[in-house]
């Protein structure tokens, strides 16, 4: 297989990797490597049924990257530097490396230094909304000198909502990180609000007051969705928000509330509720039971 044959390589094959592979089915030749395959204890069969996504699973990162023209790094925030370091050891010169992880601008710049020193073309990519149900139509922001090249390659693979933003590596990430202050912070605030409202016996009054002050917003529905996301992805969100804290501290603007978001996201994630119950009442009851048992 030659370097110019257009193969795409996924580093990490969790929710995002699966969604992109599904959305681009038929438009790409794909390989994937996920570090979890190194440990049989963390190898859920569902996650690694690569053939269901028309993807070839690889036993090593070097095998996955061999011949790739485009690499998509889609790991957890805390694993992103490790993934970049490992990729730099086997990346072919001229390969485009899209760092799509939710990490701070400084972290992306450090990753870029590794990839570019090895001859790769590093691109800062920010994924701006949940990958499902949008799949490959999720909005992506790209920055860095190789962003136009990555834009063309991603379009050829079937990605539909791409935009290059002005600035060097770190610009796209800054947008994502600072936006997450609000998005993930609202999740944490909503959770804190509804748990306290239920415990105090004033839930209906609180939700009615919020709905009256924000016409068009159903805060009960929003809380249900936010709790669902936190239960399933709380640990991953906490890792991302630690990167947001780094971003804010580097800017010198402070991260008081965002530090609280990290704690709340992690606390819900550590409950390991991988299959949340249906309905907000049931979610709140389950969380309050877990809190009471601690």
N, C-alpha and C positions, 0 to 999 in steps of 0.2 A: 504494500500500500504506500503510495507516494504522499509527500507532504502537500501536494497541490490538489489532492482529490476532493477536498471540501468536507472531510469528516469533521463532525462536531463532537467535542468531548465534554461530559458533565463531570465535575468534581463535586461529589455529594448528590444523592438521588432521593431526597426527601420530598416533601410536598411540592416545593417549587420545581425541582427537577422533573418530577413526574408530570406536573401540570404543563410544563413547557414541551416535554417530549410528546405528550398527548395532543397538545394544540398544533404542534408542527409535524404530526404524523404524515409520512409520505413525502415531506419536503426536505428531509435530511437523513444522512447516514450517521448514526449516533453510537457512541460508546460511553460507558459510565463506570466510575469507580467511587465507592463510598467506603470511608474508613471503618464503618461498622462491620463490614464484611471481614475484617481482621479478627473479630471477636465473635465466636459462635453464640455467646450469651446475649449479644445485641444484634442478632441477625433475624429479624422478623421476616417470615417468608413473604408476607404481603408486600413489604417494602422492597424486597429484592427480586420480585418477579419481573425482571427486566424485559422479558419477551412480550409481556402484556403491553408494553409501550414501544415495541419495535426497536429496542435498544439492546446492544450487546454489553453485558456485564463483564467487567475485567477484574482479574485477581490482583492487579497492581496499578498504581497510578501511571507508571511508565508505559504500561501496555495501553491504557486508555488514551494517553496523550500522543502515542506514536502515530504519526501521519495526520494529526488533527490540524486543521486550518484555523479553527475557532474553539476556544475553551470557555466554558461557563462555570465559574466558581460559585457554588450555591450550598454553602455550609452554614453552620451556626456562627454567630458573631465571634464567639470565643475561639473557634477553630480556624477562622479566616487567615490569620498570620501563618499558622502551621501549614495550611493548604498552599499558600503562596510560596512559602519556603520549599515545600516538597516539589511543587510544580517547577520552580526555578532550576531544580537539579536535573530535570529531564525534558524541559521545553525545547522545541526546535526553534532556531532563529527565524524571526518573521511571523511566528504564530501570534494571533490576537488573543489576549487573555482578558476576558470580561469579568471583573470582580463585582459580582452582583450582591455581595453580602452587606448587611446592615451594620456598618462600622464607621467609626469616626474618620474625618478627613485625614488626620495625622496617621491613622492606621493604614488608610489606603495609600498614602504617600510612601509609607515604609514598605508596603507590599509592592508598590510600583517600582521602587528602587531595586528590589530583588529580581523581579521579572525582567526589567529592562537591562539589568547587568548581565542577564543570561541571554540577551538578544531577542526577548519577546516584546510584543507591543501591548502595553498595559492600558486598559480602559476602565475608568470609574463609571459603574452603572448603578443607578438607584431604581429599585422596584417600588413604584409609588402607590400600589394598592394590593389587596389580597389577590393571590394568583388564581384562586377559584371564586367564581366561575369563569373569570375572564380568560384563563389559560394564556396563550401567546398574544392576546390582545390587551394584556395588562400594560399600563403606561410605564415606559422606561425612559429615564433621563441619562444621557451619556456626557462625559466630559473627559478632557485630556487630548493631547495632540493626535492620538490614534482613533479618536471618536468617530470621525467620518468613515474611516475604513471599517470599523465595527458596525456602524449603521448599515452599510451596504451588505455586509455579511449576515447580519441579523434579519434584514429584510428578505434576503434570499432564502433564509431558513423558515420564513413564514411569520415573523414577528410583525405586528401591524401598527403599534402605537409607540413610535420612537421619536425622541427629540434630543438634539445636541444642544447643551447649554454652554454659555460662554465661560471660559476659565480653564484652568489646568485641572489635573487630577485633584480631587477633593471638593470641587464645586458641586457636582451632582450629589455627592455624599452629604455635604453641608445642608442642602435643601431637604434631603430625606431625614437627616438627624434632627434638624430644628423643627420640622413638621411633626416628627414623632413626639416631641415635647407635648404637643396638644393631643394628638391622636391616642397615643398610649397612656398619656396622663389622664385624659377623659375616661378611659376604661377604668383606671384605678380609682378615680374620684367617684365614678358612678357606682362601682362596687362598694366603696366605703360608705356612700350615701344610703344605698338600698339595704345593706346589712344593718346599719344603725337604725334606719326607719322601721324595719321589721322588728328588730329587738325592742324598740321603744313602743311598738304598737301603733305607729302613726304612718305606716307605709302609704295607704290610700291618700291621705291628706298631702303628704310630701309630693307624690307623683302628680296629683291634681294641680298643686301649686306650680310645679315645674312646667307642666304642660300649658298652664295659663300664661306663664311668663315667656315661653318659647313657642308661640303658635306654629303649628305644623310639625312639631316634634313630639313623638310618642316616647316619653322617657322610660316607660315600662318596657316597650319593645327594644329601645336602645340598650337598656340594662341587660335584657335577656341575651341580646347578641354579644355585648361586651363580655359578659360572664362566660358565655360559651367559648369565645376566643381565648380568654385568660385561662380557663380550665384546661384547654387542649394545648395552648402554646405559651403558658405563663413563664416557663423556664427560658424558652427561647426569647421571649419578649424582654425578660429581665436582663439577659445577656446583651440584647440590642440596646436597652436603655442605659446600661453601664457605658456603652460607647457614646450615647448621647450625653451622659454626664461628662465624659472626657472632652467632647466637643464644646460644651458650654464652658467648662473650666478653662480650656485653651483660649476661648474667646474672652474670658475674664468677666462674663456676665452673671455668673453664679448658677448653681444647679440645685437649690434647696428643695423645690417641689419635685423635680425630676428624680432626685435621690430617693424621695418617698415613693415614687412610682416604681422604682426598681424593687423596693422592699415588698410592696403590695403585689406586684406581678409575680415575684418569686414565691411569696407565701401561698398564693393560689396555685401556682404551678407545682409546688412541692406536695400538694394534696393528691397529685397523680390521678386526677379524674379524667381519664382519657376518653371516656364516653359519657359526656354530660347528660343528665336527665332532660327530658323535654319540658319546657315551661319554666318561667322565671321563678314561680313559687317553689318548685321542686329544687331548682338550683340554689336558691337562697337557703332553703331548709337544710340541704346537704352541707353547704359550707358552714352554716352555724353549728351543725352537729359536729363537724370536724374541729371547729374552733373550740367547742365546749369540751371535746375529748382530749385536747392538748394539755 
